[in-house]
Amino acid sequence: MFGEYTPLMKPMLIARRMERGTAIVDDVLGLLKLCPRCQEFWPQDTLFWSTSSREADGLQCHCKACQSEHRSERIQRNESRNAA
């Protein structure tokens, strides 16, 4: 909860994402980014998104909640394979 930040983005990247509908600006929360997995908009900061040096905006493409859910599904799937 402390130390979260919003990575700086190039203006053209923000404009392109807003045109495509993958980012919106909220009056209260600021810039929101769309998670393609859960189809929800979340504030574009490190509280909701993990960092990634490979992405243009510096954040992972899926939100932290979806990453956690995907990880637990993968662990359960692997455990069921090993038990059989």
PyMOL commands that set and color helices and strands:
alter all, ss='L'
color gray80, all
select helices_A, chain A and resi 11-20+64-83
alter helices_A, ss='H'
color red, helices_A
select strands_A, chain A and resi 23-26+30-34+41-43
alter strands_A, ss='S'
color yellow, strands_A
deselect
rebuild
show_as cartoon
